[in-house]
Amino acid sequence: MVRRFERLNGRKIGRMNDRLAETTEGLNGIKSVIRHPRFEIENPKSEIKKTISPNFPTFDLLKINQHLEIAAMLLTFYQNLLATTWLEFVAVILGVLSVWFARKENIWVYPTGIVNVLIYVYLCFAAGLYADMGINSFYFVMSVYGWYKWTHRDVLDHQLPISSLSKSGWAMNLGATVVFYFIIRFILIHYTDSKVPDFDSFTTAIFIVGMWLMAIKKIENWLFWIAGDALVIPLFAYKGLAFTVFQYLVFLVLAIMGFIEWKRRQQKPLIV
């Protein structure tokens, strides 16, 4: 069904590719004009003037350049939407809902999150992305554990409260981030064709520790999510993945809101 959906959108995506290529060609053409010896930039922020005649109208080619880049990014965003299958779209919606429920300290963070990661396990397996499939499988295990921790009551019938990390807790979790980084980096370098193994390993290690801290309701989990989201957004933007950039911008905003919300809910700073 997924491949059938992709075939139905094949022609539309092809037309978007042609338009994007035309926009890129136009952008490169303007850049070549800017670099032409007959043109000079008196100031990086000033208008570009043609030096042949003082009466020749000025061109704000820098602004045209910026507008074309924005147009190209919007076209890419639309192209990504067309290329997104219904299953991926459901996974994205569930991912956003999961972060929203986490912000509210609502147990539905885990049912939505579990379905989300299971969909990504299937998609990664179908695409042959076995390293990503493994990471999402780990997220699934952590989600089940977090669901248990959030619903399990102690001998006094108290649910797990929001608490903060101690200095030793910070040291242990930062150390765990480093350990995960080297393990994932080794796997990516030797068993995958990842082009950015260092960056992928670092951000994935951050997300893994953030997942663990959320499972045990440590408020610092949001700091790890914020750091990870902020790091991957420029990478996705560089790769032209506009839809993914938008998705992680939403995650970043929700993570910031989540940290503020948990800080408000934390009645007493329990140091564990």
NORLINVEN-V113184 format. One record per backbone hydrogen bond with DSSP energy under -1.0 kcal/mol. CO is the residue of the C=O (numbers start at 0). NH is the residue of the N-H. If there is no record, write none. Layout:
# NORLINVEN-V113184
<<CO	NH> <CO	NH>>
This chain:
# NORLINVEN-V113184
<<0	4> <1	5> <2	6> <3	7> <4	8> <6	9> <8	12> <9	13> <10	14> <11	15> <12	16> <13	17> <14	18> <15	19> <16	20> <17	21> <18	22> <19	23> <20	24> <21	25> <22	26> <23	27> <24	28> <25	29> <26	30> <27	31> <28	32> <29	33> <30	34> <32	35> <35	38> <37	50> <39	48> <42	45> <47	58> <48	39> <52	55> <58	47> <58	60> <59	63> <60	64> <61	65> <62	66> <63	67> <64	68> <65	69> <66	70> <67	71> <68	72> <69	73> <70	74> <71	75> <72	76> <73	77> <74	78> <75	79> <76	80> <77	81> <78	82> <84	88> <85	89> <86	90> <87	91> <88	92> <89	93> <90	94> <91	95> <92	96> <93	97> <94	98> <95	99> <96	100> <97	101> <98	102> <99	103> <100	105> <101	104> <105	108> <106	109> <107	111> <108	112> <109	113> <110	114> <111	115> <112	116> <113	117> <114	118> <115	119> <116	120> <117	121> <118	122> <119	123> <120	124> <121	125> <122	126> <123	128> <127	129> <128	132> <129	133> <130	134> <131	135> <132	136> <133	137> <134	138> <135	139> <136	140> <137	141> <138	142> <139	143> <140	144> <141	145> <142	146> <143	147> <144	148> <145	149> <146	150> <147	151> <153	156> <157	153> <162	218> <163	271> <165	169> <166	170> <167	171> <168	172> <169	173> <170	174> <171	175> <172	176> <173	177> <174	178> <175	179> <176	180> <177	181> <178	182> <179	183> <180	184> <181	185> <182	186> <183	187> <184	188> <185	189> <186	190> <187	191> <195	199> <196	200> <197	201> <198	202> <199	203> <200	204> <201	205> <202	206> <203	207> <204	208> <205	209> <206	210> <207	211> <208	212> <209	213> <210	214> <211	215> <212	217> <213	216> <216	162> <217	220> <218	221> <219	223> <220	224> <221	225> <222	226> <223	227> <224	228> <225	229> <226	230> <227	231> <228	232> <231	235> <232	236> <233	237> <234	238> <235	240> <236	239> <239	241> <240	244> <241	245> <242	246> <243	247> <244	248> <245	249> <246	250> <247	251> <248	252> <249	253> <250	254> <251	255> <252	256> <253	257> <254	258> <255	259> <256	260> <257	261> <258	262> <259	263> <260	264> <261	265> <264	266> <267	269> <269	163>>
